[in-house]
Structures are given as C-alpha cells and as structure tokens.
Amino acid sequence: MTSQVDQSEAVDGSDGDENRSGPGDGRSGAAVPASAQRRHAKPVRRLDRVIIRFAGDSGDGMQLTGDRFTSETASFGNDLSTLPNFPAEIRAPAGTLPGVSSFQLHFADHDILTPGDAPNVLVAMNPAALKANLADLPRGAEIIVNTDEFTKRALAKVGYAADPLADGSLEAYHLHKVPLTTLTLEALKDSGLARKDAERAKNMFALGLLSWMYHRPTGGTESFLRGKFAKKPQIAEANISAFRAGWNFGETTETFAVSYEVAPAKLPAGRYRNISGNLALSYGLIAAAQRSGLPLYLGSYPITPASDILHELSKHKNFGVRTFQAEDEIAGIGAALGAAFGGALGVTTTSGPGVALKSETIGLAVSLELPLLVVDIQRGGPSTGLPTKTEQADLLQAMFGRNGEAPVPIVAPATPAECFAAALEAARIAVTYRTPVFLLSDGYLANGSEPWRIPEVDELPVIEPDFATGPNREDGAFWPYQRDPKTLARPWALPGTPGLEHRIGGIEKQDGTGNISYDPANHDFMVRTRQAKVDGIAVPPVEVNDPSGEARVLVLGWGSTYGPITAAVRRVRADGGEIAQAHLRHLNPFPANLGTVLRSYDKVIVPEMNLGQLALLLRAKYLVDAESYNQVRGLPFKAAQLADVLWAAIGTLDEEDHR
C-alpha cells in the first residue's frame, strides 16, 4: 500500500550526511504534487530519512513491533539500521524505568550506517517509556503516546508530579494523544477474547498506525501473524484486526494530518534480505562448513547475547550441522575441540564471562594446534555486568587471556551483515593455519540489522582442510608436528587413519615428533614457532579513506564502531573538514602496513567502547601516540558526538600551527 509519489521530486535535506530531517523538525519535506495528493485521503510528504523509536514495557511487544516494521521496511527497499534495547530481566517490573524496552529503526532512501542519534518519532506506550526516552528527542520530534496508561498511579511510579500530557512540558514537540488500549479493545470487541488478551494486541494497533504514516507494506505482517499464531487462529485474527484498525485510524482521524514517504534506496544490484548480526554469523558458519567440506559442530552453553546462534544453527541439520547445548561453558568448548580433533569445523559461542571459563581449553587448542572458532558476542562487564547491553571490552582478554604464551588470531566484523564474511574469514584462518581463532562481535551487531546482499555460492572462498593421508617421513613414520613451510601449520590427521596414530595432550610437544618434551630449548622453539605462525597469517592491508590526501588526523576503529565513526567522518567532511579514516577487521595479527599508516598522520584518534584497549596495543607495538576516546555506557557512539571529537582534534593541530 505504498503511495503514488512522483519519484522525480526532490528530497529534503540532501546534504550528503546522516544529519537529515524528519517529520516535525521544521524541515519535514515538501508535500507531493496535487495530482498525487488526489490519490490519497491526506497529503503525503516526501522525506529522505526517518528515525523511529518504539518504547514500552518488556511485555508490550516493542521488539516484535520494531522487528515487523523493519521487515516491511526492508521489503520496501529502504536502507536501514536498527538498535534493539531491552532489560536483562525476562519481565522487569511493569511501568518502571528499568523495565522499559525500546526498538529504534533508522531507514532512508540512501546509504546509512547507524540507527541514528536521535529519534524523529517516539511511540511511548506508558509514562515510563516517555520519561526514559524524552531526553533523546530533538525539538519538533513527534511523540505518539498511549493516553490510557497515563493514570495517576502510573505517573507516580516514575516520579511525575503532574501529567506531562497536560502541563505544557511537551510544547516543544508534536504530541499525538492516542488511546491505544481503548481503540484496540473497541476493534476487538467481537473477537471473543478476554479483555486482558485483547489488550495485548495494542502493539499491533500502534504498528498499523505507523505503517499508515510511512506507507509500509502490510501483507508480510499479516502473513507473519497467521504463521506465528497458526495454532491459535483466534489470536492471529485478533492481532490482524488490531493492525488493520491502527491503519484505518491513521487514515480517518484528524489527529494525523499528513503521512510520509521515504523512497527506496539505490543499492548495488543483487538480491537482498534484512539480516541481524547473529543470523548473518550463523549463515557464515554454515557457508564455511559447506565450502570446506567439513561437518559443523557447535558446542555451546546459552548466554546473552550469543544464544541466538545456537538457536539458529540447531535448525539446519540438513546442512550437516550438529549442535550440542552443554551443561556449562567448559563442557561446550571441550566438545567443540574434541569435534575438531575428529575432523569437524569446531565452534563454540559465548560472551565475555564464558570466555573466561573457556580460557584453559583455548590454551589446549593452541598447544594441540587444531582449528577451532571461539565466537565472543561481547557485552558489558565485568562479571555478569550488563547482559543485554553492548561493549567492546574483551579485546585484551581475547589477546592475552590465557596462561603462558598462547597467541590466537582475532577477527572482528564491522557491521551486522559483515558478520557473515567474518565467520568465513575466521574459519579460513583456523583451518589453513591449524589454530583457534577468536571472532569478536558484540551485542550491538548481534541484535542490530541491515540489508544484506545475498552472495552467489561461487563468490565464497574455498577452504581446503588438506587432511593428512599418510606418513610424512622418508622412513614411513608420521610426525604430527612436521610443519608446512609456508603456513607453519601442522598436519590435521583424522583419528582412526591407519599409520597416522599420534599423541595429543596439554603438555609441551617435541618439535616434529609430538612426543612429550621438557627440554628448555625445545620449549623456547615451540613457543616462538606458534607465535610466528600467528604473526605470519596473511591478512589484507588496512585501507585508508583519505579522499583529498591532505588530512592530518586519522580516526581508527574496530568492530561495531565502524558505523558511528563513518557517519561522523561524513559530517566533518560535509562541513569542510579534512579527516582520514581506517578500520581494523584483523586485530591479531595486525595488517602489515598498519605501522606505516599510523605514522603518516600527525594525530590518531581511536574511539572504543572500552577504556582504550586497542589504543594500548597500538601504543605498545608501534610507539605512536594513539589518543583514546572512550565510552562504556552499554550503547553505541552517536555520530554527532564523534564528529565533535574529530573537529576538536583538527582544531588542536590548527592551534599548534599558529603558536
């Protein structure tokens, strides 16, 4: 049900940056021509981007509402980025600030990189949702509130002395008072549902209203609801009725004078789907197994925010995937390493607390020199920390968190869609070099989503396990630690292969033979050889984006900071600033040209969602004065915030020049 808008009409605020307008901010776009308006009951305004945040109690279905709006937005063809944000508790206290769950979606007719700094539209299902999110709204933003929930008791619960809907405190915003609960109950009065069950459909009423406002397709959501509640058709039809009632309310009420349209984005040719980071990573692991010819074995223990990978892979037994939900983290990685010994692509998934428990077995994998993927979906710490919030604070743990000298390669995706390629790359390194590999994602990437171009199979790299097939010595013996001179990888000998019997274990091995050895010189040699193997891994050079070649400041990131950093760089350049950007996807080993790149700039800024872990490594290895910019708030950086930091760095150099 998309509008018939003239696609040649100029869009609003096209400044080449993400700092664009939205409805109600004073630059909300021109109305469509009169000929187009006549095809609608109300005027339609063209926008180039919108940021919407759905917020309510954990039980209000905000994640489902946001997910469905996102799916329809993806099918419409917009570029998009999402930020789900929810409490760690399964059901936090209703109506309280800690219990607020939100879902933010940024969609546009052009390439975007972040879920947006500030919402143009807030849908607040109760006073707690309004109070928790109001500070993030710019002046002129639209607020849609469920007035039925603004009772004296609900207001008092979150500290409102007066009703904000009536005291004038929201005059800076475009406020839409909608009795969502009452309207939903009216729409479902003949459904046969009890009042409590009918009220639960109010999120679908809100979804229908927003779908009308932004001309989102509706067929996919109705099909989804029928499938989700296939065993409860009465519930399915009630939700669909509420969804349609919300659409019709938007079309007929005088509360909403206009609707808005955001045209599809111009993306490179290909077949696309919306994908989250954890789903992309799961598909990447399956693809790696298929391209290597190895069975995929996941040994895992459920932990937020990594559990979705276990859930997803368990659905794909048809691809030879075996999943084992272990009794604890140690058993999970032990099973995965055992599967690797047996000739499978062994994978274990976890978050920071689980990495700590797995550390001894990771060290064993280093000693055994077997391929193993350790997927760490980082979250806020220490200890249990912030299970549902994002952080980048496991880098040093991945780098050094084992006893002894136990080097492990580290790969970090930059976007949700890139998690697919990162899984393939981690598998390539693990199999080719016979080593455990860390894949560092985080909660922001894991739960966030964006359009992903589905690759053709022949575009994917072939990963060759190159199993040992017979003796490798002239005397007919088999040495399990005789190395490939190019990769320093040892042979991968499947147990049960005649003539390839060999000893394994955690005690130091003798070079070549693999026999137990306590010889000091041998231990020194083996430690240095394992380090040399990791140091020699072939990784692409780091690419620097410096269009003019005149920049004196380099901003360097890793992992999920890519989106906010790139958006900030675009803002600085749009305002005339010179800034260079580079992003690391391989953190151990670093790209061979990284030192040269760092020394080519007068100042290096490293934004991280930790207290400066990458900056510490760069300063130690390259002796450069890398400056950290850090936050550990459980949320991603904002582009405007980083742009200010970059401008300050540029200004500091300018001041030094004038002294």
C-alpha positions in Angstrom: 0.0 0.0 0.0 2.7 2.4 -1.0 1.8 5.9 -2.1 1.9 7.1 -5.7 4.6 9.7 -5.2 6.4 11.3 -8.1 9.9 9.7 -7.9 11.5 12.7 -9.6 10.5 15.1 -6.8 13.5 16.5 -4.9 14.0 15.0 -1.4 14.5 17.1 1.7 17.9 17.9 3.3 20.2 16.1 0.9 23.5 17.2 2.5 25.4 14.0 1.8 25.4 13.2 5.5 23.3 11.4 8.1 22.3 14.7 9.8 19.0 14.9 7.9 15.5 16.0 8.7 12.5 14.0 9.9 8.8 14.7 10.4 8.0 17.6 12.8 11.5 19.0 12.9 10.8 22.1 10.9 12.2 20.7 7.7 9.8 17.9 7.1 9.8 17.9 3.3 7.6 19.3 0.6 4.1 17.9 0.0 3.7 15.8 -3.2 2.1 17.4 -6.2 -1.7 17.9 -6.2 -2.1 15.2 -8.8 -0.5 12.7 -6.4 -2.4 14.0 -3.4 -5.7 13.4 -5.0 -4.9 9.7 -4.9 -4.8 9.9 -1.1 -7.3 11.0 1.6 -4.5 13.1 3.1 -1.4 14.9 1.9 1.9 12.9 1.6 5.2 14.4 2.4 8.5 13.1 1.0 11.4 12.5 3.4 14.8 11.1 2.7 15.2 9.5 6.2 13.3 8.8 9.4 14.3 7.5 12.8 11.5 5.9 14.8 11.7 4.5 18.4 9.1 2.2 19.8 9.2 2.1 23.6 7.1 0.4 26.3 7.2 -2.3 29.0 9.0 -5.5 28.4 5.6 -7.2 28.0 4.3 -4.6 25.4 5.9 -6.4 22.5 8.1 -3.5 21.4 10.8 -5.8 20.0 8.2 -7.7 17.9 6.7 -4.4 16.7 10.0 -3.0 15.7 11.1 -6.2 14.0 7.9 -6.3 11.9 8.2 -2.6 10.9 11.8 -3.3 10.0 10.9 -6.3 7.9 8.3 -4.4 5.9 10.8 -1.5 5.5 13.4 -3.9 4.1 10.9 -5.4 1.7 10.0 -1.8 0.6 13.7 -1.3 -0.4 14.9 1.3 2.1 18.4 1.1 3.5 18.1 0.6 7.3 19.8 0.1 10.6 18.3 -0.9 13.9 19.0 -0.8 17.6 17.0 -3.1 19.9 17.5 -2.1 23.6 15.9 -4.1 26.3 16.3 -5.1 30.0 18.2 -8.2 31.1 15.2 -9.4 33.2 12.8 -11.6 31.4 9.9 -9.5 32.7 11.1 -6.4 34.5 8.6 -4.6 36.8 5.8 -3.2 34.8 5.6 0.6 34.4 9.1 1.2 35.9 12.1 2.9 34.2 14.3 -0.2 34.5 11.5 -2.2 32.7 11.4 0.0 29.6 12.2 -1.9 26.3 12.8 0.0 23.1 13.5 -0.6 19.4 14.9 2.1 17.2 14.9 2.0 13.4 16.6 4.4 11.0 15.5 4.0 7.4 16.4 6.1 4.4 16.4 6.4 0.6 20.2 6.4 0.7 23.1 4.6 2.3 23.1 4.9 6.1 25.4 3.4 8.7 23.8 3.8 12.2 20.4 3.5 13.9 20.5 7.3 14.2 21.5 9.6 17.0 18.0 11.0 17.9 14.5 9.7 17.0 12.2 11.9 14.9 9.3 9.8 16.2 8.8 8.3 19.6 5.9 5.8 20.2 5.6 5.7 24.1 3.2 3.1 25.4 3.3 4.4 29.0 4.7 7.2 31.2 7.9 5.2 31.9 8.6 4.9 28.2 8.1 8.6 27.8 10.3 9.6 30.7 13.1 7.1 29.8 13.4 8.4 26.2 12.3 12.0 26.2 15.9 13.4 26.7 16.9 11.8 23.4 14.3 13.6 21.3 15.2 16.8 19.4 12.8 19.8 19.4 10.0 19.3 17.0 10.0 15.5 17.1 6.7 13.7 17.0 5.5 11.8 20.1 2.7 9.3 20.0 1.5 8.3 23.5 -0.9 5.8 24.7 -3.1 8.1 26.9 -4.8 5.1 28.5 -1.7 4.3 30.5 -1.2 7.9 31.9 -3.0 7.2 35.2 -2.1 8.8 38.5 -0.6 5.6 39.8 1.5 5.1 36.6 2.7 8.7 36.7 3.7 8.5 40.3 5.6 5.2 39.8 8.1 7.0 37.6 8.2 10.3 39.5 5.9 12.5 37.5 4.3 15.0 39.9 2.0 16.2 37.1 0.7 14.7 33.9 3.2 15.7 31.2 0.5 15.4 28.6 -1.4 18.3 30.2 1.1 20.5 32.0 2.7 22.1 28.9 6.1 20.4 29.4 5.9 18.8 25.9 5.2 22.0 24.0 8.5 21.7 22.1 7.2 18.5 20.4 4.4 17.5 18.2 2.3 15.5 20.6 -0.3 13.0 19.4 -2.5 11.7 22.2 -4.0 8.3 21.2 -5.9 6.0 23.5 -4.3 2.9 22.0 -5.7 0.4 24.6 -9.3 1.7 24.3 -9.2 1.7 20.5 -7.7 -1.8 20.4 -10.5 -3.1 22.7 -13.1 -1.4 20.6 -11.6 -3.0 17.4 -11.7 -6.4 19.1 -15.0 -6.2 21.0 -16.4 -9.0 18.8 -13.3 -11.2 18.8 -14.4 -13.3 21.7 -11.1 -12.7 23.5 -11.0 -11.8 27.2 -10.1 -8.1 27.9 -6.6 -8.9 29.1 -5.8 -10.9 25.9 -7.3 -8.3 23.7 -5.2 -5.5 25.3 -2.1 -7.4 24.3 -2.8 -6.5 20.7 -2.3 -2.8 21.3 1.2 -3.0 19.9 -0.3 -4.2 16.6 -2.6 -1.3 16.6 0.4 1.0 17.0 2.2 -0.9 14.2 -0.7 -0.4 11.9 -0.8 3.3 12.7 2.9 3.7 12.0 2.6 1.6 8.9 0.0 4.0 7.6 2.1 7.0 8.5 5.1 5.8 6.5 3.4 3.8 3.8 4.9 0.5 4.8 3.6 -2.7 3.1 1.2 -4.7 5.2 0.9 -8.2 3.6 4.1 -9.5 5.1 3.0 -8.6 8.7 -0.4 -10.3 8.2 1.2 -13.4 6.8 3.7 -13.4 9.7 0.9 -13.2 12.3 -1.0 -16.0 10.8 2.1 -18.1 10.8 3.2 -17.1 14.3 -0.2 -18.0 15.8 -1.1 -20.8 13.4 -2.2 -23.0 16.3 -4.2 -20.1 17.8 -6.2 -18.7 14.8 -8.4 -16.6 17.1 -5.3 -14.8 18.4 -3.9 -14.4 14.9 -7.1 -12.8 13.5 -7.3 -10.5 16.6 -3.8 -9.2 16.0 -4.6 -8.7 12.3 -7.8 -6.9 13.2 -5.9 -4.6 15.6 -3.2 -4.0 13.0 -5.8 -3.0 10.3 -7.7 -0.9 12.9 -4.5 1.1 13.5 -4.0 1.6 9.8 -7.6 2.8 9.4 -7.3 5.1 12.4 -4.4 6.9 10.8 -6.3 7.3 7.6 -9.5 8.7 9.1 -8.6 10.6 12.3 -7.9 14.3 12.3 -5.0 13.7 14.8 -2.7 12.9 11.9 -3.0 15.5 9.1 -0.3 14.1 6.8 1.5 10.8 6.1 5.1 10.5 5.0 7.0 8.6 2.3 10.7 7.5 2.2 11.6 6.2 -1.2 13.5 3.0 -1.7 17.3 3.3 -1.6 19.5 2.9 -4.6 21.6 -0.2 -3.6 24.0 -2.2 -5.7 22.3 -4.8 -7.9 21.6 -8.0 -6.2 19.1 -10.0 -4.1 18.8 -8.5 -0.6 17.3 -9.5 2.7 17.2 -7.9 6.1 19.6 -9.7 8.5 20.8 -9.4 12.1 24.4 -9.9 13.1 23.8 -13.2 14.9 21.8 -14.6 11.9 24.5 -13.5 9.5 27.2 -15.1 11.6 25.2 -18.3 11.8 24.8 -18.4 8.0 28.5 -17.6 7.7 29.4 -20.6 9.8 27.2 -22.9 7.7 28.7 -21.5 4.5 32.3 -22.1 5.9 31.4 -25.7 6.6 30.0 -26.2 3.1 32.9 -24.5 1.4 35.4 -26.6 3.4 33.5 -29.9 3.1 33.6 -30.2 6.9 30.7 -31.1 9.2 29.9 -28.1 11.5 29.8 -28.9 15.2 28.7 -26.3 17.8 29.4 -26.9 21.4 27.8 -24.1 23.4 26.2 -23.0 26.6 23.4 -20.4 26.4 24.4 -16.9 27.2 23.1 -13.5 26.2 23.7 -12.2 23.6 25.1 -15.3 21.9 22.3 -17.7 22.4 20.6 -16.9 19.1 23.4 -18.5 17.2 22.8 -21.8 19.0 19.1 -21.5 18.3 19.6 -20.8 14.6 22.2 -23.5 13.9 20.0 -26.1 15.6 17.5 -25.6 12.7 20.0 -26.6 10.0 20.7 -30.3 10.4 20.1 -30.7 6.7 23.5 -29.0 6.2 25.3 -31.4 8.4 25.2 -29.1 11.4 25.4 -30.7 14.9 24.5 -28.6 17.9 25.2 -29.5 21.5 23.8 -27.5 24.4 26.3 -28.4 27.1 25.9 -28.3 30.8 28.4 -25.4 31.1 30.8 -23.3 29.2 33.8 -25.6 29.8 31.9 -28.7 28.5 30.8 -26.7 25.4 34.3 -25.8 24.3 35.7 -29.2 25.3 33.2 -30.9 23.0 33.9 -28.4 20.2 37.7 -29.1 20.5 37.0 -32.8 20.5 35.0 -32.4 17.3 37.9 -30.5 15.7 40.2 -33.4 16.6 37.7 -35.7 14.9 37.8 -33.7 11.7 34.8 -31.3 12.1 34.7 -27.5 12.0 34.5 -27.0 15.7 32.8 -23.9 17.0 31.9 -22.6 20.5 29.8 -19.4 21.1 29.7 -17.3 24.2 30.1 -13.9 25.7 32.8 -12.4 27.9 32.0 -14.3 31.1 32.1 -17.6 29.1 35.4 -16.7 27.5 37.0 -16.6 31.0 35.7 -20.1 31.7 36.9 -21.4 28.3 40.4 -20.0 28.6 42.2 -23.2 29.6 40.7 -25.2 26.7 41.6 -22.4 24.3 45.1 -22.8 25.5 44.9 -26.5 24.9 43.7 -25.8 21.4 46.8 -23.6 20.9 49.0 -26.4 22.1 47.2 -29.0 20.0 47.2 -26.7 17.0 43.7 -27.6 15.9 41.2 -25.4 14.1 38.6 -24.0 16.5 36.3 -21.0 16.3 35.6 -19.1 19.5 32.8 -16.7 18.9 32.6 -14.0 21.5 29.5 -11.7 21.3 30.7 -9.1 23.7 28.5 -7.4 26.3 29.0 -5.1 29.3 31.1 -6.4 32.2 32.8 -7.2 34.4 31.3 -10.4 35.8 27.6 -10.6 34.8 27.7 -6.9 34.0 25.1 -5.7 31.5 23.9 -8.9 29.7 21.7 -7.0 27.2 24.0 -4.0 26.6 26.9 -3.7 24.2 30.6 -3.2 24.9 34.0 -3.8 23.2 35.9 -4.7 26.4 37.0 -8.3 25.6 39.8 -7.4 23.2 42.6 -7.8 25.7 41.0 -10.9 27.1 41.0 -12.4 23.6 44.6 -11.3 23.0 46.1 -12.4 26.3 43.6 -14.1 28.5 45.4 -17.5 28.8 48.3 -18.8 30.8 51.6 -18.9 29.1 52.4 -17.7 25.6 49.2 -18.7 23.7 48.7 -16.4 20.7 45.3 -16.6 19.0 44.2 -14.8 15.8 41.4 -12.3 16.2 38.8 -11.2 13.6 36.2 -8.5 14.2 33.2 -7.7 11.9 32.3 -4.1 11.4 28.5 -4.3 10.6 25.7 -6.8 11.2 25.8 -8.0 7.6 29.6 -8.3 7.7 29.3 -11.0 10.4 28.7 -13.4 7.5 32.1 -12.7 5.9 33.9 -12.6 9.3 32.7 -16.1 10.0 34.1 -17.3 6.7 37.4 -15.5 7.3 37.8 -16.9 10.8 37.2 -20.4 9.5 39.7 -19.9 6.7 42.4 -18.8 9.1 41.6 -21.6 11.6 41.6 -24.4 9.0 44.5 -23.1 7.0 46.8 -22.4 9.9 45.6 -25.0 12.4 44.8 -22.7 15.2 41.9 -21.5 17.4 40.5 -18.1 16.2 38.6 -15.5 18.1 35.6 -13.9 16.3 34.7 -10.7 18.3 31.2 -9.4 17.6 29.1 -7.6 20.2 25.6 -7.0 21.3 25.0 -4.0 19.0 26.0 -6.1 15.9 24.3 -9.2 17.2 20.9 -7.7 17.6 21.1 -4.9 15.1 20.1 -5.5 11.5 20.6 -4.0 8.0 20.1 -5.1 4.3 22.4 -7.8 3.2 23.1 -8.7 -0.4 22.9 -12.5 -0.6 26.2 -13.6 -2.3 26.4 -16.3 -5.0 28.0 -19.5 -3.9 30.9 -19.1 -6.4 31.7 -15.8 -4.7 32.5 -17.5 -1.5 36.1 -18.7 -0.8 37.0 -22.3 -0.9 38.5 -23.5 2.3 40.8 -26.6 1.9 41.2 -28.8 5.1 44.0 -30.7 3.4 43.9 -33.7 5.8 46.9 -35.8 6.2 46.5 -39.0 4.2 49.7 -40.9 5.0 53.2 -40.9 6.6 55.2 -37.7 6.0 58.7 -39.1 6.7 61.0 -41.0 4.4 61.3 -43.8 6.9 57.5 -44.3 6.8 56.8 -42.5 10.1 54.2 -39.9 10.7 55.3 -36.7 12.6 52.2 -34.8 13.8 54.2 -31.6 14.2 56.1 -31.5 10.9 55.1 -28.2 9.5 54.1 -26.7 6.2 56.9 -24.3 5.5 54.5 -21.6 4.1 51.9 -21.6 6.9 53.8 -23.3 9.7 50.6 -25.4 10.1 51.0 -29.0 11.4 49.2 -31.9 9.7 45.5 -32.5 10.5 45.3 -36.2 11.0 41.9 -37.8 11.5 41.8 -40.4 14.3 41.5 -43.9 13.0 43.5 -43.3 9.8 46.0 -46.2 9.6 49.6 -45.1 10.1 48.7 -41.6 11.5 48.4 -42.5 15.2 49.8 -39.7 17.3 49.8 -38.4 20.9 47.8 -35.4 22.0 47.6 -33.5 25.3 48.3 -30.3 27.0 52.0 -31.0 27.9 54.6 -29.4 25.7 55.3 -31.3 22.5 58.7 -32.1 20.9 59.1 -30.3 17.6 58.2 -32.7 14.8 57.5 -35.9 16.7 54.9 -34.5 19.1 56.4 -36.5 21.9 56.3 -35.0 25.4 59.2 -32.7 26.0 60.5 -30.7 28.9 63.6 -29.6 27.1 64.1 -25.8 27.6 65.5 -25.2 24.1 62.6 -27.1 22.6 60.0 -25.2 24.6 61.6 -21.9 23.5 61.5 -23.0 19.9 57.8 -24.2 20.1 56.7 -21.0 21.8 58.4 -18.9 19.1 57.1 -21.1 16.3 53.5 -20.8 17.4 53.9 -17.1 17.7 55.5 -16.9 14.2 52.6 -18.9 12.8 50.1 -16.3 14.0 52.3 -13.4 13.0 52.6 -14.9 9.5 48.9 -15.2 8.8 48.1 -13.5 5.5 45.6 -10.7 6.2 44.6 -7.8 3.8 46.3 -4.5 4.3 44.4 -1.8 6.1 42.7 0.6 3.7 42.7 4.3 4.5 39.9 6.6 3.3 41.5 10.0 2.8 39.9 11.5 -0.4 42.0 14.7 -0.5 45.2 13.2 0.8 45.5 16.4 2.9 44.2 15.1 6.2 46.4 15.3 9.3 44.1 13.4 11.7 43.3 9.7 11.3 40.4 8.1 13.1 40.9 4.4 13.5 38.3 2.0 14.7 37.5 -1.7 15.1 34.3 -3.8 15.3 30.9 -2.1 15.7 32.3 1.5 16.0 32.5 1.5 12.2 29.0 2.9 11.6 29.2 5.8 14.1 32.8 6.7 13.1 31.9 6.7 9.3 28.8 8.8 9.9 30.9 11.2 12.0 33.6 11.4 9.2 30.9 12.2 6.7 29.6 15.0 8.8 33.1 16.5 9.3 33.8 16.3 5.5 30.4 17.8 4.6 31.3 20.8 6.8 34.7 21.2 5.1 37.0 19.3 7.5 39.8 17.1 6.4 39.8 13.7 8.2 41.2 10.3 7.3 39.5 7.0 8.3 40.7 3.4 8.7 39.0 0.4 10.2 40.6 -2.8 11.5 38.9 -6.1 10.9 42.0 -8.2 11.8 43.3 -7.5 15.3 45.8 -10.3 15.6 47.9 -10.2 13.6 47.6 -6.5 12.6 47.8 -5.7 8.9 51.4 -5.5 7.8 51.1 -1.8 6.7 49.4 -0.6 9.9 52.5 0.9 11.4 53.3 2.9 8.2 49.7 4.2 8.1 49.7 5.3 11.8 53.0 7.2 11.3 51.6 9.0 8.3 49.4 11.2 10.4 50.0 13.9 13.0 47.3 12.6 15.2 45.5 9.3 15.6 42.1 9.1 17.4 40.8 5.7 18.5 37.2 5.6 19.6 36.3 2.4 21.5 33.5 1.2 23.8 36.1 0.3 26.5 38.7 2.3 28.3 41.3 2.2 25.5 42.3 -1.4 24.8 43.1 -1.1 21.1 44.9 2.2 21.7 47.0 0.4 24.4 48.1 -2.3 21.8 48.9 0.3 19.2 51.0 2.4 21.5 52.9 -0.7 22.7 53.5 -2.2 19.3 54.1 0.9 17.1 55.2 3.6 19.6 52.7 6.0 18.3 50.7 8.5 20.4 47.3 7.0 19.7 44.6 9.0 21.6 41.7 7.2 23.0 38.1 8.4 23.0 36.1 6.0 25.1 32.6 5.3 26.5 31.2 2.3 28.4 27.6 3.2 28.6 26.2 0.0 27.1 25.2 1.9 24.0 26.9 2.7 20.7 28.5 6.0 20.0 26.5 8.8 18.5 27.7 10.3 15.2 27.3 13.9 16.3 29.3 13.1 19.5 32.2 11.7 17.5 32.1 14.5 14.9 32.7 17.0 17.8 35.7 14.9 18.9 37.2 14.9 15.4 36.7 18.6 15.0 38.4 19.2 18.3 41.4 17.1 17.1 41.6 19.0 13.9 41.4 22.3 15.8 44.1 21.3 18.2 46.6 20.8 15.3 45.5 24.2 13.8 46.2 25.9 17.1 49.6 24.3 17.4 50.4 25.6 13.9 49.6 29.2 14.9 51.8 29.1 18.0 
